[in-house]
Amino acid sequence: MLSRRHDHPENMLRFVVAPGGDIVPDLAARLPGRGMWLCADREVLGNPQLSRVFARGARRQVKLPEHLPNLVTEGLAKRLQDGISLGRRAGEAVCGFQKCRERIASGQVGVVICAADASRDELSRLMSGHRDVPVIQLESRVLASVFGRDHAVYAVMAPGALARRLITEYKRLTGVIEGSLPGPQGTGQ
């Protein structure tokens, strides 16, 4: 049975039907057409009844992409990477342990971004005394490419709309990936 959970739209995934009858993920929730919303959960996206549910919601025959969960995961990962890149270009995101530590100490941080393979002890040193700041994790190669470096482990984003967007995108991403990214204490976020 598919989830009948209700949630705020920013925490869910929107899908629309293309003119040819294909189901298209609308991760930015801006495409025209009647949207169909699902919770950001890999089990829901992999449910064999999903095609029938979409057909009923669209009131017509629809075609699901072959690997819908992977398509959604890639799209959400790209949105997360684009958000960090936008923050870097806007001067809201900085990279590097010392720069991050200075921003955290001054209270100018909306979210901490760290590589999934970062040392837990070093993350604890970075966060010392500021455990209330949300932490998101992604692959170090993604973080390095956003900042144009060979290697990057830590970055921070200033408080505001962009930091809130990153947190939301991260929550949706961790809902649809297989398994979960480890959190700072070894648990999923």
N, C-alpha and C positions, 0 to 999 in steps of 0.2 A: 504494500500500500504506500502511495506517495504521501509525503508529509502534508498535513493541512495547517502547518504552522504559519501564523501571521507575524509579520515583522515590519520594521520600517523599510521602505524601498531601497535605501542606500545599503542595507545589509543583505539584499536579495539580488538575484540575477534576472534580468529582463531578456525576453526572447520575442522576436517578431517573425512573421511569415513573409518571405520575399515573394515577389510577383509569380515566380515559378513554382511556389509551394514549398521551398526549402526553409527550414527553421534556421534563423540567424541569431547568434548571441548579440545582444545590444548592451554591452557592458557599461557604456556611458549613459544609457537610458535616454538617447536622443533620436533614434531612428523613428520615422513615421510609421503609423499603423497601430493596430491594437496590440498592446503588450501583454505578454503572459509571464507571470513572475513565479520563480522557483526559489526555494531557499538555497543558499550556497553550501551544498552538501554533495559529496561525490556519490554517495549511495543513491540519492535522488536522480542525479544526472545519468547514472548507469542503470537505472531501473528499466526492465524490459517493457513495462507498460507506458513509458514516457511518450512514445509515438502516438498512442491512443489518446493519452491525456492532452497532448498538444492539438491533435485533430479535433477533439471535442471542444477545446477552448477556442480554436480558430474557426470552427464550424465548417471545416473542409479537410480534404486529404492533405497531408504534409509529409515531407521527407526530412528525416533527421540526418545530420552529418554522421559519417561513419564513426568517428572518434570524438563525440561531443565533449566528454569530460576533458580530454587532452586539449581540444580547441579552446575551451573556456579557460583552462589552466594557463595556456600560453598567452591568451589575451589579457588575463589578469596580471600575469607576471610582467607583460609589456607595459601595462598601465602603471604598475608600481615603479618600474624602471623610468618611465617617462616623467612621472611625478617627481622623482628624486632629481632627474636631470633638469627639470623646470626649476626646482628649488635652487640647484647649483647655479644656473644661469641668472636667476633673480637675486642671488647673493644671500639666500635664506639657508642654504646648506653648506657646511664645511666638512672637510675630511681630514683625518689625522688625529692621533691620540691627544697631543697637547692642545690643539685648537678645540677639539671636542671637550676636553676636560675644562678648559677656560669657560666655554659657553655653558656647560652644565653647572659649574660653580657659580656663575653669575645669574643663573636662573633663566637663561635665554633659550631654552630648549623645549620644543613641543614633542619631539620624538627622537630617540636614539636609533640609529641604523647600524647593525654590526654584521660582520660576516658569520655565516653559520658555523664555520670552523674556528671561530675566535676562542681564545682561552677564557675559561670562566673566571679564573682568578684575575686576569687583566681587565675583564669586563667589570668585575666587582671593584677594582681599583678606580676604574673610570667613573663608575656610578657612585662611589663612596658618599653616603649620606643623602643620596637623591634617588631612592628606590621608587618614588612615585611617578617617575618619568617612564612612559611606555617605551618598550624596546621591540623593534622588528628585526628579523634576520633574513638575509638572503645570501646567495652564493657570492663569494669574494670576487669572482671574475666579473660579475654583474656590477658590483659596487666599484671595482677598479675601472671598468669601462665608462661608467657614468662620470667619474672624476678625471678620466684621461691619464690614469696611472697604470703602472705594471702590477701594483699590489695595493690593496686598500682593505682595511679591517674595520674601521670605525668612521661614522659620519653622524652629524646631528642636523636636525631641521628646526628652524625657529618656530615658535608657537604661531598658530594661525590656521587659516583654512587649508593650506597645503599640507600641513602636518596632520590635520584631522582626516584629510583625504587619504593620505598614506596609511594611516591606521585602519581606516575602513577597507581600503583595497587589500591590505594585508590580512585582515580578518576573513574577507571573502576568499582570498587565495588559499589560506590554510584550511578553509572548509572544503575546498574542491581538490586539493592535491592528494595523492596517495600517501598515506601516513600523515605526518605533520612535521613541519620544521621544528627543531628543538628550540625551546625558549631559553632565556638566560639561566634558569635553574634546572634545565634538562627536561622540562615539560613543554608540551605544545602551548602556543599562545592562545 
